């Protein structure tokens, strides 16, 4: 379950930033999550409180913003979303697609005190 490692990485990041910037605790952690990242937000939400105990991240709210998948068709140059069930370019029907957005998982911002 890689979500446990991700939850621990979030706590580690908050701890490093608290030490570096001198804040006492994080109130909110805003995350950007790509549609095709493979990360399950519910698992992180369940695990985070346990790994955050007795740290500057304890009690912080996790807020997820999903980034939709975007593709580029190598056949016709189309750029945009693709129907997951068909997995082909909506303009030309080609299957030479490259994912250009949607695998991301990163901290967008921290609200601290």
Secondary structure, DSSP 8 states (H G I E B T S, - for coil): -HHHHHHHHHHHHHHHHHHHH--S-EEEEEEEEETTS---HHHHHHHHHHHHTTSTTTT-EEEEEEE--EEEETTT--EE---TTT-S-TTT----EEEEES--EEEEEEEE-
